[in-house]
Structures are given as C-alpha cells and as structure tokens.
Amino acid sequence: MSGALRFGVIGGGAWGTALGQMLASSGDPVTLWAREPDVVASINYDHENAVFLPGSPLSESLSATDTLADLDACEVLLVVTPAQHMRGVLDCLDGKGRPLILCCKGMEAGTLMLMSEAAAEAQPDSPIAVLSGPTFAHEVAAGLPAAVTLASAEDADAHRLARAIARPAFRPYVSTDVVGAEIGGAVKNVLAIACGVVEGAGLGQNARAALISRGFAEMTRFGLAKGAHAETLAGLAGLGDLVLTCTSTSSRNFSLGKGLGEGIAASELLGDRRTVAEGAHSAPVIQAAARELGVEMPIVDAVNALLAGDANVHAVVGSLLSRPLTSERR
C-alpha cells in the first residue's frame, strides 16, 4: 500500500456518507455502495444524501452505486453497514484480500462475535482494521475537526492505513488493540441510551454525570474481560466516544433513550426509523456476552429491561439506586 489509495465505502447511511465525503474532500475519487436506489440517485445527481444526511453538500468526486461489483477497482474498503447486516454484505463481496476498515459499532447477535471476528470469518483473506471514536456524521461531512482511533492487529498496517485516510481535519491515532476499539464503540451506544433516559425523565445533570462515570466502569470491566487494554478504553474509542454520545441529541442512541425517558414505548420509537440506533440491537448481545464472562453490567441490564418493556423508567432507576453499596473500583 503506497501512494494515494482508491477507497470504497460500503454503506450509504449518514456515517458512511460522511466518511465518503471526508475521503473525497482531497479530490480523489471515492465510490460508495448503498442499498437504497434513492440514496444512490441523490448522491450522484444532487451531490447530497437527502435521505440520511440532508443539508450536507457532497464532493463531485464521491459517486454512489447499488452494485457491489462496482467497488472492484477500490484498494481499501470502509465497511459502514449496520452491525447486524455486516456479515451478510461481506458474504456477497468479492473481497480480493483487500484491507477492510470496519466502521460499524456493535456485536453480532447469535454468535456474540465482535465485528472484526465476524468480518474475519466472512473475508478470511482480508486484513482487518477498526475505526472508532467521537464523531458525529454531519460534523465530519462539514470538515470540522475530529480525531479517531484506527486499530489493527498489525502495527504496520495501522500506520499505513492511518496515513492514507488522514485529512487536514480528520486525525487518526493508531492502535493494535482491536478489541478495545470495538468494545468502546459497542458499549457506549448502550450507555448513550441510558443517558438519554436520564434526560427524558428529567433526572438532572448529577445523575447523567454519575451514569457516564459508572457506565465507563462497566465498559472497562467488560473490555478487560474480553482482552482489551485499559488505555484504549480511556481513549478516543472508549471514553471520548462515550462523552460525545451521552451528551447530545445528535446521537441517535441518546435520542432513543430520551424518548424512553419521556414514557414512549420502545416499539414505537424503533418502528418508524430508517436510521439505526445500534445500541438497541447491541444491548441484548452485550448483556449475553457479559453474563458468559461473569461480568456485572447493571446499566446495560437496565437498558435491556426498558427496551424489552419488562420495566418502566422509575422501576429501573429505583433498582439501580437500591443496589448494595460497594467500592468505586467495582
């Protein structure tokens, strides 16, 4: 991998479009695959993703297609599908051993696999990297400053890919801790739902700060049990992303939680969305994986109870507050 690389993006949602725009801002051609014909048409003819990222002008060097084979000329692929659909898309892809940069955050239902593990099964010849960190799509598309973690098990691959995707306002920091980068991104989505519940229920800023802190403790316990490094979880892909998505309605997960806190049923909030609040799908998977490892995650348990309709907000808050007093280390 040397010189300018030809990038392809798999996924035409807000984040995939923003990453495509960020890469295309250099003037180099970028091809984006989207499943939805209206998204493809909007990008190619209006230079805007009016469906998922309205109001963000896109470079003419970013083109869209609904045919995966049109990505054959691309040397590196960014995978930005919903987590639960990633394997299915990769199974249909002629990978050709090209590097895959996974930009979807979650764990696979059924297998309890991290995205990198599922991708390695679907595309065993492709080097795998993970991109994660505190980023809102509309800001990245607008060229506002952002910093992310780019993790690969091979340090040399991480550095080469980081140099290739770096742009003046998009700064990747390299890591070899793929597990840590993934755990941070997956767990923070669930915790963002919890923080949205605090907002929607009017529980105050004290409660939100406490929840972020204790949520970070849960993230760290789970991550360490999975083999992550503590410094990764305390960095951009963990704490950085957690703070961002737990404090803004620009986060789909936070907005979902806010609705739950206001008393709206999860089925109503999730049933009418074209966009995906990944935390709703990741929560039961993370809960199951944590229980297999014997890791206690009461906030994740509380979010699951709300999403499943097994308890109301007052019940889960009361349950959290009535837990036995313990050391802050736990």
C-alpha positions as CSV (number, residue, x, y, z in Angstrom):
1,M,0.0,0.0,0.0
2,S,1.8,3.1,-1.2
3,G,0.7,6.5,-2.6
4,A,-2.9,7.5,-2.9
5,L,-5.3,4.6,-2.4
6,R,-8.6,4.2,-4.1
7,F,-11.2,4.0,-1.4
8,G,-14.7,2.4,-1.5
9,V,-17.4,2.8,1.2
10,I,-19.9,0.1,1.9
11,G,-23.0,1.7,3.4
12,G,-25.0,4.8,2.4
13,G,-26.2,5.9,5.8
14,A,-25.2,9.1,7.5
15,W,-21.8,7.8,8.7
16,G,-20.9,6.1,5.5
17,T,-21.7,9.2,3.5
18,A,-19.7,11.4,5.9
19,L,-16.7,9.1,5.6
20,G,-17.0,9.1,1.9
21,Q,-17.2,12.9,1.8
22,M,-14.2,13.2,4.1
23,L,-12.1,10.9,1.8
24,A,-13.3,12.6,-1.3
25,S,-12.5,16.1,0.0
26,S,-9.0,15.5,-1.2
27,G,-10.3,15.4,-4.8
28,D,-9.6,11.7,-5.2
29,P,-12.4,9.6,-6.5
30,V,-14.4,7.6,-3.9
31,T,-17.1,5.1,-4.6
32,L,-19.9,4.5,-2.2
33,W,-22.2,1.5,-2.3
34,A,-25.8,1.9,-0.9
35,R,-28.7,-0.5,-0.9
36,E,-31.3,2.2,-1.5
37,P,-31.8,3.5,-5.1
38,D,-33.0,6.9,-3.8
39,V,-29.8,7.4,-1.9
40,V,-27.7,6.5,-4.9
41,A,-29.6,8.9,-7.1
42,S,-29.5,11.7,-4.6
43,I,-25.7,11.4,-4.2
44,N,-25.0,11.2,-8.0
45,Y,-27.3,13.8,-9.2
46,D,-27.8,16.2,-6.3
47,H,-24.5,15.7,-4.5
48,E,-26.3,15.3,-1.3
49,N,-27.7,12.3,0.7
50,A,-31.1,13.8,1.2
51,V,-32.3,10.6,2.9
52,F,-29.7,10.1,5.7
53,L,-27.6,13.3,5.7
54,P,-29.7,16.1,4.4
55,G,-28.2,19.6,4.1
56,S,-24.6,18.4,3.8
57,P,-23.1,19.1,0.3
58,L,-21.0,16.3,-1.2
59,S,-18.0,16.5,-3.4
60,E,-18.4,15.6,-7.1
61,S,-15.6,13.1,-6.6
62,L,-17.9,11.0,-4.4
63,S,-20.0,8.7,-6.6
64,A,-22.6,6.1,-5.5
65,T,-23.7,2.7,-6.8
66,D,-26.1,0.0,-5.8
67,T,-23.9,-2.7,-7.3
68,L,-21.1,-4.2,-5.1
69,A,-19.1,-5.2,-8.1
70,D,-18.5,-1.5,-8.9
71,L,-16.2,-1.5,-5.9
72,D,-13.8,-3.9,-7.6
73,A,-11.4,-1.1,-8.5
74,C,-11.1,0.1,-4.9
75,E,-8.0,-0.9,-3.0
76,V,-9.4,-0.3,0.5
77,L,-13.0,-0.7,1.7
78,L,-14.6,1.1,4.6
79,V,-17.4,-1.1,5.9
80,V,-20.2,1.1,7.4
81,T,-23.2,-1.2,7.4
82,P,-25.5,-1.7,10.4
83,A,-23.7,-4.2,12.6
84,Q,-26.3,-6.9,12.3
85,H,-26.1,-6.8,8.5
86,M,-22.4,-6.6,8.1
87,R,-21.7,-10.3,7.7
88,G,-24.4,-10.7,5.1
89,V,-23.0,-7.9,2.9
90,L,-19.4,-9.2,3.3
91,D,-20.6,-12.7,2.3
92,C,-21.7,-11.1,-1.1
93,L,-18.5,-9.2,-1.6
94,D,-15.5,-10.3,-3.8
95,G,-13.0,-9.3,-1.1
96,K,-9.8,-10.0,-3.2
97,G,-7.9,-9.8,0.0
98,R,-8.2,-6.0,0.2
99,P,-8.0,-4.3,3.6
100,L,-11.3,-3.8,5.3
101,I,-11.7,-0.8,7.7
102,L,-14.7,-1.6,9.9
103,C,-16.7,1.5,10.9
104,C,-19.8,-0.2,12.3
105,K,-20.2,-0.5,16.1
106,G,-21.7,-3.4,17.8
107,M,-21.6,-7.2,18.4
108,E,-23.2,-9.9,16.3
109,A,-26.4,-11.4,17.6
110,G,-26.3,-15.1,18.0
111,T,-22.6,-15.6,17.7
112,L,-21.7,-12.8,20.3
113,M,-18.8,-12.0,18.0
114,L,-17.1,-8.6,17.6
115,M,-17.3,-7.1,14.2
116,S,-13.7,-7.9,13.5
117,E,-14.3,-11.6,14.3
118,A,-17.3,-11.8,12.1
119,A,-15.5,-10.0,9.2
120,A,-12.5,-12.3,9.5
121,E,-14.9,-15.3,9.0
122,A,-16.6,-13.7,6.1
123,Q,-13.4,-12.4,4.4
124,P,-10.6,-14.5,5.7
125,D,-8.0,-13.2,3.2
126,S,-8.6,-9.5,4.1
127,P,-6.6,-7.6,6.7
128,I,-9.0,-6.1,9.2
129,A,-8.8,-2.7,10.9
130,V,-11.3,-0.9,13.1
131,L,-12.1,2.8,13.0
132,S,-13.9,4.3,16.1
133,G,-14.0,7.4,18.1
134,P,-16.1,10.5,19.0
135,T,-17.6,11.6,15.7
136,F,-20.9,12.9,14.5
137,A,-21.6,12.4,10.8
138,H,-22.7,15.9,10.0
139,E,-19.6,17.4,11.5
140,V,-17.2,15.1,9.7
141,A,-19.0,15.8,6.4
142,A,-18.7,19.5,7.0
143,G,-14.9,19.2,7.5
144,L,-15.0,20.1,11.2
145,P,-12.0,18.7,13.3
146,A,-12.2,15.1,14.5
147,A,-9.9,12.6,16.0
148,V,-10.4,8.8,15.9
149,T,-8.7,5.5,16.7
150,L,-7.6,3.3,13.9
151,A,-6.8,-0.2,15.2
152,S,-5.2,-3.1,13.5
153,A,-3.5,-6.2,14.9
154,E,-0.6,-5.4,12.6
155,D,1.1,-2.1,13.6
156,A,2.5,-1.5,10.2
157,D,-1.0,-1.9,8.6
158,A,-2.5,0.5,11.1
159,H,0.1,3.2,10.3
160,R,-0.2,2.8,6.5
161,L,-4.0,3.0,6.6
162,A,-3.9,5.9,9.0
163,R,-1.6,7.9,6.7
164,A,-4.0,7.0,3.8
165,I,-7.2,8.2,5.5
166,A,-5.8,11.2,7.3
167,R,-7.1,14.6,6.1
168,P,-6.4,18.1,7.5
169,A,-9.4,18.0,9.8
170,F,-9.5,14.2,10.3
171,R,-6.8,12.8,12.5
172,P,-6.4,9.1,13.2
173,Y,-4.4,7.7,16.1
174,V,-3.1,4.2,15.6
175,S,-3.5,1.2,17.9
176,T,-3.0,-2.5,17.8
177,D,-5.9,-3.0,20.3
178,V,-8.7,-4.0,18.0
179,V,-10.8,-5.5,20.8
180,G,-10.6,-2.3,22.9
181,A,-11.6,-0.1,20.0
182,E,-14.6,-2.3,19.3
183,I,-15.7,-2.7,22.9
184,G,-15.7,1.0,23.4
185,G,-17.8,1.7,20.3
186,A,-20.3,-1.0,21.1
187,V,-20.9,-0.4,24.8
188,K,-21.0,3.4,24.5
189,N,-24.1,3.1,22.3
190,V,-26.0,1.3,25.1
191,L,-24.8,3.8,27.7
192,A,-25.9,6.7,25.4
193,I,-29.5,5.2,25.6
194,A,-29.3,5.3,29.3
195,C,-28.1,8.9,29.4
196,G,-31.0,9.8,27.1
197,V,-33.4,8.2,29.6
198,V,-31.9,10.4,32.3
199,E,-32.6,13.5,30.1
200,G,-36.1,12.4,29.0
201,A,-37.1,11.6,32.6
202,G,-35.8,14.9,33.9
203,L,-33.4,13.3,36.4
204,G,-30.8,16.0,36.2
205,Q,-27.2,16.6,35.4
206,N,-25.9,15.0,38.5
207,A,-27.5,11.7,37.5
208,R,-26.1,12.0,34.0
209,A,-22.5,12.5,35.2
210,A,-22.8,9.6,37.6
211,L,-24.2,7.4,34.9
212,I,-21.3,8.3,32.5
213,S,-18.8,7.5,35.2
214,R,-20.4,4.2,36.3
215,G,-21.1,3.3,32.7
216,F,-17.4,3.8,31.9
217,A,-16.6,1.4,34.8
218,E,-18.9,-1.2,33.2
219,M,-17.3,-0.7,29.8
220,T,-13.9,-1.1,31.4
221,R,-14.8,-4.3,33.3
222,F,-16.3,-5.9,30.1
223,G,-13.4,-4.7,27.9
224,L,-10.7,-6.1,30.2
225,A,-12.6,-9.4,30.4
226,K,-12.5,-9.6,26.6
227,G,-8.8,-8.8,26.4
228,A,-8.9,-5.0,25.7
229,H,-6.3,-2.6,27.0
230,A,-7.4,-0.1,29.7
231,E,-5.6,2.8,27.9
232,T,-7.7,2.1,24.8
233,L,-10.9,2.3,26.7
234,A,-9.8,5.5,28.3
235,G,-9.0,7.0,24.9
236,L,-10.9,8.2,21.9
237,A,-12.7,4.9,21.1
238,G,-13.9,4.5,24.6
239,L,-14.3,7.4,27.0
240,G,-14.1,10.0,24.2
241,D,-16.9,8.5,22.2
242,L,-18.9,7.9,25.4
243,V,-18.8,11.5,26.4
244,L,-19.9,12.7,23.0
245,T,-22.8,10.4,22.5
246,C,-24.0,10.7,26.1
247,T,-24.4,14.5,26.0
248,S,-26.1,15.3,22.7
249,T,-29.4,14.7,20.9
250,S,-27.4,14.4,17.7
251,S,-26.8,10.9,18.9
252,R,-29.5,8.5,17.6
253,N,-29.0,6.3,20.7
254,F,-29.3,9.3,23.1
255,S,-32.5,10.4,21.3
256,L,-33.9,6.9,21.6
257,G,-33.2,6.9,25.3
258,K,-34.8,10.4,25.7
259,G,-38.0,9.1,24.2
260,L,-37.9,6.1,26.6
261,G,-37.4,8.5,29.5
262,E,-40.4,10.5,28.3
263,G,-42.5,7.4,28.5
264,I,-42.8,6.4,24.8
265,A,-42.7,2.7,24.2
266,A,-39.5,1.2,22.6
267,S,-41.6,-0.4,19.8
268,E,-43.0,3.0,18.8
269,L,-39.6,4.7,18.9
270,L,-37.9,1.9,16.9
271,G,-40.6,1.0,14.5
272,D,-40.6,4.1,12.3
273,R,-36.9,4.7,11.8
274,R,-34.9,4.2,8.6
275,T,-31.8,5.1,10.6
276,V,-30.5,2.6,13.1
277,A,-29.9,3.2,16.8
278,E,-27.2,0.5,17.2
279,G,-27.4,0.4,20.9
280,A,-30.9,-1.1,20.8
281,H,-29.5,-4.1,18.9
282,S,-26.2,-4.3,20.8
283,A,-27.7,-4.2,24.3
284,P,-29.0,-7.8,24.5
285,V,-25.9,-9.1,22.8
286,I,-23.6,-7.3,25.2
287,Q,-25.7,-8.4,28.1
288,A,-25.4,-12.1,27.0
289,A,-21.7,-11.8,26.4
290,A,-21.1,-10.2,29.8
291,R,-23.1,-12.9,31.6
292,E,-21.0,-15.6,29.8
293,L,-17.9,-13.9,31.2
294,G,-19.4,-13.3,34.6
295,V,-19.1,-9.5,34.2
296,E,-21.7,-7.4,36.1
297,M,-23.2,-4.6,33.9
298,P,-26.3,-3.2,35.8
299,I,-26.7,-0.2,33.5
300,V,-26.7,-2.4,30.4
301,D,-29.2,-4.7,32.2
302,A,-31.4,-1.7,32.9
303,V,-31.4,-0.5,29.3
304,N,-32.4,-4.1,28.2
305,A,-35.3,-4.1,30.6
306,L,-36.6,-0.8,29.2
307,L,-36.1,-1.9,25.6
308,A,-37.9,-5.2,26.2
309,G,-40.8,-3.5,28.0
310,D,-40.1,-5.5,31.1
311,A,-39.8,-2.4,33.4
312,N,-40.6,1.3,33.3
313,V,-38.2,4.1,33.9
314,H,-39.0,4.5,37.6
315,A,-38.5,0.8,38.3
316,V,-35.1,0.6,36.6
317,V,-33.9,3.8,38.3
318,G,-35.1,2.5,41.6
319,S,-33.3,-0.8,41.0
320,L,-30.0,1.0,40.2
321,L,-30.2,3.2,43.2
322,S,-31.0,0.4,45.6
323,R,-28.1,-1.8,44.7
324,P,-25.8,-2.7,47.6
325,L,-23.2,0.0,48.4
326,T,-19.7,-1.0,47.3
327,S,-16.3,0.3,46.4
328,E,-16.0,2.6,43.4
329,R,-13.5,0.2,41.9
330,R,-16.2,-2.3,41.3
